[in-house]
Amino acid sequence: MLAKKLVTAQKRGETRALCLGLGMVACSMMMYFFIGITIVPFYTKSVWTTETVCKVLKANIKDEVPCPNGEGSKDEDIFSYPCLQVWVNLTASGQEVMLYQTEDTLERNPKCSYVPGKSENSKEVKARIETIASNFKKYQTFPCYYDPGGTQTNVILSRLYPPKGLIFTFLWPTLMFTGGCLIISLVKISQYVSVLSAWQ
């Protein structure tokens, strides 16, 4: 009687462990799919792939420009901010090009090097842009990214999804997938040993 209870408890434990392993594998596959349709396209779309050194030539704050919160934004969703334009000397080619913060900055407003997020306090935005401009004037040389193919003549300060960031993004689903496969393997090995012991 006790042996039957132990066998029943063992089977229940194996079933729960197997469900846990399969659940982890399923969740990791969903995370892979989500990353593949959201982050990977932005990474492959970016043409600013080569790092070089940029030297600031001038950093000027122009007149204020409107900043819409998104496509189809209403008038109340639009606020004005000072337009910072940073021109740098590209070490790789010696050209004078305009610097943008990220790939997204160029798409949102190609006239400005920095585009702030939506903010209710225009004074904070203005102070932040002035601080950024003074930092560029203070630190003349810094790493930047350019397009080696020549499709884009401008440069960006940082990539939205650098290679290291993409690897880190895939790290968690990979660990979950490996853990799930390991649990399933251990359950199958345990079942095989149990059957082999019973047969002997």
Backbone as ProteinMPNN parsed JSONL, in Angstrom:
{"seq_chain_A": "MLAKKLVTAQKRGETRALCLGLGMVACSMMMYFFIGITIVPFYTKSVWTTETVCKVLKANIKDEVPCPNGEGSKDEDIFSYPCLQVWVNLTASGQEVMLYQTEDTLERNPKCSYVPGKSENSKEVKARIETIASNFKKYQTFPCYYDPGGTQTNVILSRLYPPKGLIFTFLWPTLMFTGGCLIISLVKISQYVSVLSAWQ", "coords_chain_A": {"N_chain_A": [[0.827, -1.211, 0.0], [1.907, 1.229, 0.843], [3.93, 1.421, -1.026], [2.474, 1.823, -3.381], [1.395, 4.375, -2.893], [3.735, 5.874, -2.839], [4.604, 5.566, -5.486], [2.477, 6.77, -6.821], [2.693, 9.438, -5.866], [5.185, 10.017, -6.909], [4.684, 9.936, -9.643], [2.892, 12.051, -9.878], [4.563, 14.186, -9.145], [6.429, 14.042, -11.223], [4.767, 14.632, -13.371], [4.009, 17.277, -12.794], [6.523, 18.519, -12.847], [7.172, 18.045, -15.506], [5.184, 19.533, -16.794], [5.937, 22.057, -15.907], [8.45, 22.334, -17.159], [7.685, 22.195, -19.89], [6.045, 24.456, -19.948], [7.932, 26.503, -19.465], [9.505, 26.26, -21.779], [7.574, 26.901, -23.718], [6.95, 29.566, -22.989], [9.44, 30.796, -23.411], [9.675, 30.496, -26.176], [7.594, 32.149, -26.998], [8.617, 34.594, -26.128], [10.89, 34.775, -27.745], [9.599, 35.045, -30.229], [8.245, 37.477, -29.844], [10.409, 39.254, -29.475], [11.57, 38.921, -31.944], [9.774, 40.149, -33.718], [9.627, 42.737, -32.889], [12.05, 44.057, -31.76], [14.28, 43.076, -33.27], [13.761, 43.819, -36.061], [14.162, 46.655, -35.905], [16.834, 46.705, -35.231], [18.114, 45.492, -37.456], [17.33, 47.277, -39.403], [18.722, 49.598, -38.933], [21.323, 51.575, -40.245], [23.535, 52.742, -39.272], [26.182, 51.461, -38.346], [28.918, 51.326, -37.876], [31.463, 52.251, -35.666], [33.073, 55.298, -34.885], [35.164, 58.225, -34.407], [34.014, 61.371, -33.417], [34.319, 64.886, -33.766], [33.375, 67.865, -32.278], [32.208, 70.605, -34.103], [30.453, 72.777, -34.09], [27.831, 73.775, -31.897], [24.738, 74.767, -31.795], [21.843, 76.512, -30.618], [18.834, 76.804, -32.042], [15.841, 78.558, -33.163], [12.684, 77.908, -31.498], [10.891, 74.893, -32.132], [7.936, 73.084, -33.143], [6.859, 70.157, -31.376], [5.334, 67.322, -32.04], [3.411, 64.839, -30.323], [2.946, 62.445, -31.545], [1.894, 60.698, -34.573], [-0.909, 62.162, -36.064], [-1.491, 63.785, -33.93], [-3.213, 66.006, -31.708], [-3.704, 69.579, -31.42], [-3.309, 70.285, -28.746], [-1.545, 68.395, -27.929], [0.886, 69.136, -28.821], [3.961, 70.674, -28.251], [6.394, 73.302, -27.927], [9.955, 73.417, -28.376], [13.421, 74.311, -27.867], [15.544, 74.145, -30.7], [18.229, 72.159, -31.014], [21.218, 72.049, -32.758], [23.857, 70.135, -33.745], [26.944, 70.041, -35.181], [29.459, 68.017, -36.505], [32.841, 66.864, -37.06], [33.567, 64.208, -39.022], [35.683, 61.659, -38.347], [36.311, 59.404, -39.883], [35.863, 60.074, -42.567], [36.369, 62.77, -42.763], [34.406, 64.605, -43.23], [31.978, 67.246, -42.739], [29.296, 66.814, -40.817], [25.892, 66.376, -39.622], [24.918, 65.694, -36.284], [22.905, 63.294, -34.64], [20.875, 62.216, -31.869], [19.794, 59.517, -31.629], [18.661, 56.881, -33.897], [15.927, 57.243, -33.96], [15.605, 59.926, -33.45], [16.248, 61.246, -35.845], [14.107, 60.447, -37.46], [11.942, 61.602, -36.136], [12.437, 64.394, -36.071], [14.249, 65.796, -38.414], [15.614, 68.19, -38.42], [16.712, 68.823, -35.993], [19.176, 67.957, -33.541], [18.561, 66.82, -31.142], [15.648, 65.549, -29.709], [13.242, 66.112, -27.385], [11.296, 64.102, -25.048], [7.708, 63.949, -24.495], [6.759, 66.599, -22.502], [5.422, 68.4, -19.785], [6.499, 70.613, -18.628], [8.004, 73.21, -19.956], [10.208, 74.687, -19.253], [11.988, 72.941, -17.998], [12.656, 71.307, -20.147], [13.939, 73.164, -21.802], [16.121, 73.851, -20.16], [17.393, 71.366, -20.038], [18.179, 70.991, -22.702], [19.935, 73.123, -23.021], [21.913, 72.301, -21.235], [22.808, 69.98, -22.497], [23.872, 71.094, -24.824], [25.977, 72.621, -23.743], [27.549, 70.559, -22.714], [28.382, 69.28, -25.058], [30.01, 71.278, -26.073], [31.916, 71.292, -24.135], [32.993, 68.677, -24.016], [34.715, 67.85, -26.571], [35.473, 65.728, -28.248], [34.247, 62.493, -29.011], [32.901, 59.116, -29.15], [31.009, 57.972, -31.978], [28.474, 56.893, -34.349], [28.397, 55.885, -37.744], [27.225, 55.553, -41.171], [28.61, 53.115, -43.057], [28.047, 52.432, -45.66], [27.235, 54.717, -46.928], [24.629, 55.527, -47.326], [23.298, 57.133, -45.481], [24.332, 60.324, -44.68], [24.675, 61.548, -42.296], [25.43, 61.284, -38.721], [25.045, 59.334, -35.678], [24.707, 59.571, -32.118], [24.288, 57.458, -30.297], [23.192, 54.058, -30.566], [19.891, 52.731, -30.746], [19.421, 50.011, -30.363], [22.039, 48.407, -29.679], [24.586, 45.884, -30.542], [25.404, 44.514, -28.152], [23.262, 45.047, -26.454], [21.226, 43.721, -27.816], [22.073, 41.077, -27.598], [21.885, 40.774, -24.821], [19.134, 41.001, -24.592], [18.256, 38.615, -25.728], [19.186, 36.899, -23.837], [17.661, 36.183, -21.488], [15.287, 34.734, -22.449], [16.724, 32.614, -23.57], [17.982, 31.428, -21.359], [15.68, 30.601, -19.991], [14.604, 28.793, -21.849], [16.655, 26.882, -21.924], [16.61, 26.008, -19.239], [14.01, 24.902, -19.133], [14.236, 22.792, -21.005], [16.166, 21.301, -19.687], [14.812, 20.492, -17.35], [12.785, 18.894, -18.479], [14.382, 16.891, -19.619], [15.545, 15.764, -17.317], [13.266, 14.711, -16.078], [12.478, 12.783, -17.964], [14.724, 11.118, -17.876], [14.529, 10.255, -15.239], [12.111, 8.815, -15.374], [12.877, 6.808, -17.148], [14.859, 5.47, -15.664], [13.273, 4.541, -13.559], [11.535, 2.752, -14.888], [13.462, 0.948, -15.809], [14.483, -0.024, -13.406], [12.214, -1.267, -12.341], [11.844, -3.27, -14.235], [14.099, -4.821, -13.886]], "CA_chain_A": [[0.0, 0.0, 0.0], [2.82, 2.375, 0.915], [4.645, 1.492, -2.305], [1.582, 2.425, -4.38], [1.316, 5.805, -2.611], [4.994, 6.489, -3.275], [4.609, 5.589, -6.955], [1.51, 7.797, -7.239], [3.291, 10.745, -5.582], [6.287, 10.225, -7.849], [4.106, 10.244, -10.959], [2.36, 13.427, -9.813], [5.707, 15.107, -9.171], [6.99, 14.044, -12.572], [3.818, 15.34, -14.252], [4.125, 18.707, -12.515], [7.826, 18.972, -13.351], [7.101, 18.042, -16.968], [4.373, 20.699, -17.179], [6.762, 23.247, -15.68], [9.444, 22.399, -18.234], [7.009, 22.546, -21.143], [5.616, 25.849, -19.832], [9.104, 27.358, -19.638], [9.875, 26.231, -23.199], [6.553, 27.65, -24.455], [7.129, 30.999, -22.692], [10.658, 31.262, -24.081], [9.392, 30.604, -27.609], [6.789, 33.36, -27.178], [9.526, 35.738, -25.972], [11.675, 34.82, -28.987], [8.73, 35.567, -31.281], [8.001, 38.895, -29.562], [11.654, 39.975, -29.77], [11.81, 38.852, -33.39], [8.896, 41.034, -34.495], [9.692, 44.115, -32.374], [13.391, 44.624, -31.601], [15.189, 42.676, -34.346], [13.623, 44.669, -37.255], [14.8, 47.955, -35.682], [18.29, 46.493, -35.24], [18.555, 45.235, -38.836], [17.016, 48.439, -40.221], [19.698, 50.66, -38.682], [22.495, 51.546, -41.132], [24.669, 53.323, -38.534], [26.726, 50.256, -37.713], [30.359, 51.427, -37.64], [31.824, 53.263, -34.679], [34.227, 56.134, -35.2], [35.326, 59.347, -33.477], [33.486, 62.63, -33.923], [34.806, 66.098, -33.108], [32.363, 68.915, -32.387], [32.568, 71.834, -34.801], [29.581, 73.816, -33.526], [26.591, 73.321, -31.254], [23.921, 75.968, -31.703], [20.429, 76.359, -30.3], [18.047, 77.636, -32.964], [14.507, 78.925, -32.692], [11.863, 76.801, -31.034], [10.131, 74.169, -33.152], [6.869, 72.286, -32.52], [7.154, 68.749, -31.182], [4.106, 66.536, -31.878], [3.548, 63.623, -29.512], [2.874, 61.288, -32.441], [1.139, 60.939, -35.785], [-2.299, 62.475, -35.805], [-1.623, 64.455, -32.633], [-4.01, 67.212, -31.69], [-2.942, 70.798, -31.12], [-2.923, 70.334, -27.338], [-0.469, 67.426, -27.716], [2.094, 69.675, -29.434], [4.625, 71.721, -27.485], [7.585, 73.805, -28.605], [11.216, 73.248, -27.663], [14.558, 74.864, -28.622], [16.127, 73.191, -31.639], [19.688, 72.038, -30.891], [21.895, 71.517, -33.943], [25.258, 69.83, -33.467], [27.709, 69.655, -36.373], [30.712, 67.373, -36.106], [33.775, 66.439, -38.094], [33.628, 62.752, -39.026], [37.089, 61.261, -38.493], [36.459, 58.376, -40.914], [35.873, 60.667, -43.913], [36.739, 64.177, -42.705], [33.272, 65.431, -43.634], [31.211, 67.971, -41.734], [27.955, 66.223, -40.847], [25.052, 66.685, -38.477], [24.823, 64.616, -35.302], [21.603, 63.039, -34.021], [21.015, 61.412, -30.66], [19.571, 58.129, -32.025], [17.966, 56.736, -35.178], [14.572, 57.749, -33.791], [15.655, 61.394, -33.505], [16.223, 61.648, -37.257], [12.763, 60.228, -37.988], [11.0, 62.521, -35.489], [12.689, 65.766, -36.521], [15.586, 65.823, -39.025], [16.25, 69.503, -38.298], [17.304, 68.98, -34.667], [20.013, 66.856, -33.08], [17.951, 66.225, -29.953], [14.204, 65.735, -29.61], [12.822, 65.665, -26.045], [10.015, 63.427, -24.924], [6.61, 64.842, -24.131], [6.944, 67.163, -21.164], [4.506, 69.497, -19.481], [7.275, 71.752, -18.171], [8.884, 73.646, -21.036], [11.446, 75.214, -18.672], [12.887, 71.805, -17.783], [13.134, 70.9, -21.467], [14.897, 74.174, -22.245], [17.33, 73.714, -19.341], [18.061, 70.133, -20.428], [18.815, 71.202, -24.002], [21.091, 73.989, -22.787], [22.942, 71.474, -20.598], [23.364, 69.099, -23.542], [24.706, 71.927, -25.704], [27.215, 72.958, -23.032], [28.361, 69.336, -22.629], [29.018, 69.081, -26.362], [31.09, 72.259, -26.199], [32.942, 70.945, -23.158], [33.633, 67.432, -24.46], [34.784, 68.051, -28.005], [35.669, 64.472, -28.974], [33.48, 61.392, -28.429], [32.573, 58.088, -30.152], [29.717, 58.084, -32.644], [28.233, 55.844, -35.338], [28.097, 56.379, -39.088], [26.818, 54.558, -42.159], [29.737, 52.847, -43.956], [27.576, 52.317, -47.038], [27.015, 56.044, -47.497], [23.211, 55.821, -47.512], [23.041, 58.277, -44.622], [25.547, 61.13, -44.54], [24.757, 62.049, -40.93], [25.901, 60.325, -37.721], [24.244, 59.289, -34.46], [25.51, 59.471, -30.904], [24.136, 56.115, -29.741], [22.2, 53.223, -31.242], [18.787, 52.3, -29.892], [19.621, 48.598, -30.056], [23.398, 47.98, -30.036], [24.754, 44.422, -30.512], [25.427, 44.008, -26.772], [21.903, 45.109, -25.942], [20.45, 42.666, -28.465], [22.492, 39.818, -26.973], [21.302, 40.748, -23.476], [17.699, 40.777, -24.756], [18.052, 37.193, -25.991], [19.755, 36.092, -22.754], [16.641, 35.639, -20.583], [14.549, 33.605, -23.053], [17.623, 31.482, -23.765], [18.111, 30.762, -20.062], [14.413, 29.934, -19.701], [14.498, 27.647, -22.754], [17.617, 25.877, -21.459], [16.094, 25.446, -17.99], [12.87, 24.041, -19.444], [14.738, 21.56, -21.639], [16.874, 20.536, -18.657], [13.797, 19.865, -16.497], [12.165, 17.809, -19.251], [15.372, 15.816, -19.75], [15.677, 15.097, -16.019], [12.052, 13.921, -15.863], [12.547, 11.616, -18.844], [15.755, 10.22, -17.339], [13.959, 9.647, -14.03], [11.139, 7.806, -15.8], [13.613, 5.685, -17.748], [15.498, 4.731, -14.557], [12.222, 3.852, -12.82], [11.126, 1.602, -15.696], [14.572, -0.02, -15.838], [14.546, -0.658, -12.081], [11.058, -2.169, -12.221], [12.06, -4.423, -15.134], [15.116, -5.688, -13.272]], "C_chain_A": [[0.868, 1.27, 0.0], [3.565, 2.558, -0.395], [3.787, 2.143, -3.386], [1.474, 3.932, -4.187], [2.583, 6.527, -3.061], [5.06, 6.602, -4.786], [3.664, 6.669, -7.475], [2.06, 9.204, -7.019], [4.413, 11.06, -6.551], [5.761, 10.607, -9.228], [3.536, 11.658, -10.985], [3.484, 14.451, -9.875], [6.329, 15.194, -10.551], [6.087, 14.803, -13.544], [3.914, 16.853, -14.058], [5.443, 19.269, -13.041], [7.828, 19.043, -14.871], [6.29, 19.223, -17.475], [5.159, 21.998, -16.993], [7.791, 23.41, -16.792], [8.836, 22.806, -19.559], [6.524, 23.993, -21.118], [6.769, 26.819, -20.029], [9.536, 27.412, -21.102], [8.886, 27.042, -24.024], [6.704, 29.156, -24.238], [8.361, 31.558, -23.393], [10.442, 31.407, -25.579], [8.548, 31.844, -27.905], [7.657, 34.612, -27.061], [10.41, 35.888, -27.204], [10.858, 35.448, -30.117], [8.497, 37.062, -31.091], [9.238, 39.738, -29.884], [11.903, 40.029, -31.273], [10.967, 39.809, -34.205], [8.962, 42.485, -34.018], [11.1, 44.698, -32.411], [14.296, 44.32, -32.792], [15.008, 43.519, -35.611], [14.267, 46.042, -37.111], [16.324, 47.825, -35.733], [18.801, 46.303, -36.665], [18.313, 46.441, -39.75], [18.065, 49.533, -40.085], [20.921, 50.49, -39.58], [23.727, 52.14, -40.458], [25.334, 52.215, -37.713], [28.202, 50.367, -37.334], [30.665, 52.567, -36.672], [33.08, 54.008, -35.103], [34.316, 57.243, -34.147], [34.827, 60.625, -34.147], [34.039, 63.786, -33.093], [33.821, 67.226, -33.357], [32.932, 70.133, -33.095], [31.747, 73.01, -34.265], [28.319, 73.169, -32.96], [25.748, 74.547, -30.973], [22.478, 75.62, -31.352], [19.648, 77.34, -31.157], [16.696, 77.988, -32.332], [13.721, 77.688, -32.283], [11.066, 76.205, -32.187], [9.053, 73.351, -32.455], [7.265, 70.82, -32.441], [5.854, 67.983, -31.0], [4.383, 65.272, -31.089], [3.507, 62.373, -30.365], [2.053, 61.647, -33.655], [-0.33, 61.17, -35.431], [-2.531, 63.169, -34.478], [-2.464, 65.704, -32.773], [-3.142, 68.399, -31.297], [-2.481, 70.84, -29.668], [-1.799, 69.354, -27.023], [0.868, 67.92, -28.26], [2.669, 70.775, -28.549], [5.91, 72.101, -28.209], [8.82, 73.607, -27.731], [12.34, 73.856, -28.5], [15.212, 73.785, -29.486], [17.653, 73.23, -31.537], [20.255, 71.389, -32.141], [23.38, 71.362, -33.638], [25.911, 69.343, -34.758], [29.071, 69.138, -35.931], [31.565, 67.075, -37.331], [33.934, 64.928, -37.968], [35.052, 62.311, -39.325], [37.282, 60.293, -39.647], [36.57, 58.967, -42.308], [36.306, 62.121, -43.925], [35.626, 65.115, -43.103], [32.649, 66.15, -42.441], [29.766, 67.511, -41.834], [27.207, 66.598, -39.583], [24.915, 65.459, -37.585], [23.406, 64.541, -34.753], [21.805, 62.132, -32.809], [20.888, 59.92, -30.975], [18.93, 58.09, -33.409], [16.571, 57.354, -35.119], [14.53, 59.272, -33.878], [15.554, 61.899, -34.933], [14.829, 61.5, -37.85], [11.768, 61.235, -37.402], [11.181, 63.959, -35.939], [14.103, 65.847, -37.099], [16.307, 67.153, -38.903], [17.014, 69.664, -36.988], [18.09, 67.733, -34.262], [19.411, 66.129, -31.889], [16.477, 66.559, -29.929], [13.765, 65.233, -28.241], [11.534, 64.874, -26.102], [8.949, 64.417, -24.522], [6.786, 65.317, -22.697], [5.984, 68.324, -20.98], [5.257, 70.766, -19.103], [8.287, 72.143, -19.244], [10.214, 74.195, -20.501], [12.464, 74.096, -18.434], [13.477, 71.331, -19.096], [14.191, 71.865, -21.97], [16.208, 74.07, -21.478], [18.113, 72.462, -19.727], [18.805, 70.313, -21.747], [20.032, 72.107, -23.859], [22.236, 73.226, -22.133], [23.608, 70.558, -21.607], [24.29, 69.886, -24.458], [26.022, 72.285, -25.025], [28.119, 71.746, -22.876], [29.071, 69.045, -23.942], [30.182, 70.057, -26.555], [32.242, 71.939, -25.25], [33.726, 69.713, -23.59], [33.628, 67.408, -25.986], [34.832, 66.746, -28.798], [34.957, 63.338, -28.251], [33.201, 60.35, -29.526], [31.178, 58.306, -30.722], [29.616, 56.989, -33.706], [27.866, 56.464, -36.674], [27.741, 55.212, -40.003], [27.973, 54.296, -43.113], [29.324, 52.731, -45.423], [27.304, 53.647, -47.709], [25.569, 56.378, -47.762], [22.795, 57.046, -46.714], [24.35, 59.037, -44.407], [25.708, 61.682, -43.131], [25.231, 60.938, -39.996], [24.976, 60.374, -36.507], [25.163, 59.091, -33.262], [25.456, 58.072, -30.299], [23.038, 55.375, -30.485], [21.116, 52.812, -30.254], [18.976, 50.858, -29.439], [21.02, 48.181, -30.518], [23.518, 46.461, -29.963], [24.742, 43.844, -29.099], [24.027, 44.006, -26.167], [21.021, 44.022, -26.534], [20.796, 41.306, -27.87], [21.883, 39.685, -25.582], [19.801, 40.486, -23.544], [17.394, 39.296, -24.971], [18.518, 36.312, -24.83], [18.678, 35.423, -21.908], [15.807, 34.545, -21.234], [15.427, 32.388, -23.303], [17.815, 30.703, -22.467], [16.833, 30.0, -19.702], [14.242, 28.692, -20.575], [15.429, 26.516, -22.314], [17.139, 25.208, -20.178], [14.925, 24.513, -18.216], [13.298, 22.723, -20.068], [15.454, 20.676, -20.619], [15.892, 19.818, -17.736], [13.141, 18.684, -17.214], [13.113, 16.625, -19.375], [15.512, 15.045, -18.438], [14.457, 14.229, -15.716], [12.088, 12.653, -16.711], [13.598, 10.621, -18.356], [15.234, 9.509, -16.09], [12.951, 8.554, -14.378], [11.832, 6.584, -16.393], [14.263, 4.831, -16.67], [14.465, 3.943, -13.77], [11.759, 2.606, -13.565], [12.208, 0.531, -15.71], [14.689, -0.755, -14.513], [13.42, -1.646, -11.887], [11.249, -3.41, -13.067], [13.081, -5.389, -14.538], [14.544, -6.406, -12.048]], "O_chain_A": [[0.607, 2.231, -0.724], [3.808, 3.683, -0.834], [4.286, 2.915, -4.205], [1.459, 4.69, -5.158], [2.527, 7.636, -3.591], [5.518, 7.614, -5.316], [3.979, 7.387, -8.423], [1.913, 10.068, -7.883], [4.587, 12.204, -6.968], [6.311, 11.481, -9.897], [3.673, 12.376, -11.975], [3.376, 15.461, -10.57], [6.712, 16.273, -11.003], [6.566, 15.521, -14.422], [3.904, 17.615, -15.025], [5.478, 20.36, -13.611], [8.397, 19.96, -15.463], [6.656, 19.849, -18.47], [5.064, 22.918, -17.806], [7.979, 24.512, -17.307], [9.382, 23.647, -20.273], [6.578, 24.685, -22.135], [6.607, 27.848, -20.686], [9.891, 28.476, -21.61], [9.285, 27.784, -24.922], [6.6, 29.934, -25.186], [8.328, 32.674, -23.912], [10.965, 32.337, -26.192], [8.746, 32.512, -28.92], [7.463, 35.578, -27.799], [10.653, 37.005, -27.66], [11.365, 36.28, -30.869], [8.543, 37.829, -32.053], [9.129, 40.803, -30.492], [12.376, 41.032, -31.807], [11.39, 40.245, -35.276], [8.413, 43.372, -34.672], [11.318, 45.735, -33.037], [15.003, 45.206, -33.274], [16.011, 43.915, -36.204], [14.854, 46.553, -38.065], [17.016, 48.721, -36.217], [19.814, 46.892, -37.041], [19.006, 46.61, -40.754], [18.278, 50.311, -41.016], [21.488, 49.401, -39.67], [24.832, 52.06, -40.994], [25.065, 52.068, -36.521], [28.685, 49.564, -36.536], [30.191, 53.691, -36.838], [34.028, 53.413, -35.616], [33.629, 57.199, -33.127], [35.172, 60.92, -35.291], [34.204, 63.674, -31.878], [33.47, 67.514, -34.502], [33.999, 70.633, -32.737], [32.278, 74.093, -34.019], [27.82, 72.166, -33.47], [26.01, 75.284, -30.023], [21.964, 74.57, -31.739], [19.786, 78.555, -31.015], [16.452, 77.75, -31.149], [14.05, 76.568, -32.672], [10.627, 76.912, -33.093], [9.226, 72.96, -31.3], [7.929, 70.301, -33.338], [5.304, 67.988, -29.899], [5.47, 64.701, -31.18], [3.997, 61.328, -29.938], [1.563, 62.771, -33.767], [-0.906, 60.461, -34.607], [-3.644, 63.148, -33.952], [-2.443, 66.378, -33.804], [-1.99, 68.237, -30.893], [-1.404, 71.358, -29.371], [-1.165, 69.458, -25.973], [1.873, 67.214, -28.175], [1.957, 71.694, -28.145], [6.445, 71.325, -29.001], [8.736, 73.628, -26.503], [12.226, 73.912, -29.724], [15.405, 72.653, -29.043], [18.285, 74.212, -31.925], [19.823, 70.306, -32.537], [24.068, 72.331, -33.316], [25.479, 68.353, -35.35], [29.744, 69.742, -35.095], [31.085, 67.039, -38.464], [34.379, 64.427, -36.935], [35.57, 62.553, -40.415], [38.307, 60.345, -40.328], [37.289, 58.43, -43.15], [36.588, 62.665, -44.993], [35.865, 66.307, -43.298], [32.776, 65.719, -41.295], [29.088, 67.789, -42.823], [27.791, 67.071, -38.607], [24.81, 64.331, -38.068], [22.784, 65.556, -34.442], [22.777, 61.381, -32.734], [21.774, 59.14, -30.627], [18.685, 59.131, -34.019], [16.091, 57.917, -36.103], [13.537, 59.844, -34.327], [14.852, 62.874, -35.201], [14.407, 62.331, -38.655], [10.851, 61.673, -38.098], [10.202, 64.671, -36.165], [15.066, 65.955, -36.339], [17.486, 67.248, -39.243], [17.87, 70.542, -36.876], [17.717, 66.609, -34.597], [19.713, 64.96, -31.651], [16.093, 67.715, -30.106], [13.898, 64.042, -27.957], [10.776, 64.957, -27.068], [9.238, 65.58, -24.242], [6.944, 64.505, -21.785], [5.763, 69.123, -21.891], [4.726, 71.868, -19.238], [9.308, 71.476, -19.414], [11.224, 74.173, -21.204], [13.661, 74.287, -18.646], [14.659, 70.992, -19.164], [15.219, 71.446, -22.503], [17.284, 74.185, -22.065], [19.344, 72.478, -19.746], [19.933, 69.843, -21.895], [21.052, 71.879, -24.51], [23.402, 73.475, -22.44], [24.825, 70.375, -21.581], [25.362, 69.407, -24.826], [27.074, 72.255, -25.663], [29.342, 71.887, -22.903], [30.225, 68.615, -23.948], [31.212, 69.701, -27.129], [33.396, 72.271, -25.524], [34.956, 69.696, -23.542], [32.649, 66.994, -26.608], [34.289, 66.669, -29.9], [35.043, 63.224, -27.028], [33.26, 60.68, -30.711], [30.278, 58.772, -30.023], [30.571, 56.245, -33.928], [27.121, 57.442, -36.735], [27.931, 54.046, -39.657], [28.3, 55.171, -43.915], [30.147, 52.909, -46.321], [27.158, 53.707, -48.93], [25.284, 57.413, -48.365], [22.041, 57.891, -47.197], [25.355, 58.453, -43.999], [26.761, 62.227, -42.798], [25.414, 59.796, -40.419], [24.221, 61.33, -36.327], [26.248, 58.521, -33.376], [26.475, 57.557, -29.839], [22.081, 55.977, -30.971], [21.389, 52.574, -29.077], [18.725, 50.522, -28.281], [21.175, 47.661, -31.623], [22.65, 45.805, -29.386], [24.138, 42.797, -28.867], [23.652, 43.075, -25.454], [20.169, 43.462, -25.844], [19.912, 40.475, -27.662], [21.419, 38.609, -25.205], [19.248, 39.826, -22.664], [16.399, 38.781, -24.462], [18.273, 35.106, -24.837], [18.765, 34.226, -21.635], [15.626, 33.494, -20.619], [14.945, 31.256, -23.257], [17.812, 29.472, -22.468], [16.894, 28.89, -19.174], [13.786, 27.654, -20.096], [15.049, 25.346, -22.326], [17.243, 23.99, -20.034], [14.833, 23.461, -17.584], [12.788, 21.662, -19.707], [15.359, 19.45, -20.677], [16.113, 18.661, -17.378], [12.964, 17.613, -16.634], [12.688, 15.477, -19.249], [15.589, 13.816, -18.444], [14.592, 13.138, -15.162], [11.764, 11.569, -16.225], [13.381, 9.411, -18.418], [15.466, 8.315, -15.903], [12.938, 7.493, -13.753], [11.409, 5.452, -16.159], [14.227, 3.602, -16.747], [14.726, 2.813, -13.356], [11.606, 1.539, -12.971], [11.906, -0.66, -15.632], [14.958, -1.956, -14.483], [13.622, -2.731, -11.342], [10.853, -4.5, -12.656], [12.952, -6.606, -14.664], [15.251, -7.178, -11.4]]}, "name": "protein", "num_of_chains": 1, "seq": "MLAKKLVTAQKRGETRALCLGLGMVACSMMMYFFIGITIVPFYTKSVWTTETVCKVLKANIKDEVPCPNGEGSKDEDIFSYPCLQVWVNLTASGQEVMLYQTEDTLERNPKCSYVPGKSENSKEVKARIETIASNFKKYQTFPCYYDPGGTQTNVILSRLYPPKGLIFTFLWPTLMFTGGCLIISLVKISQYVSVLSAWQ"}
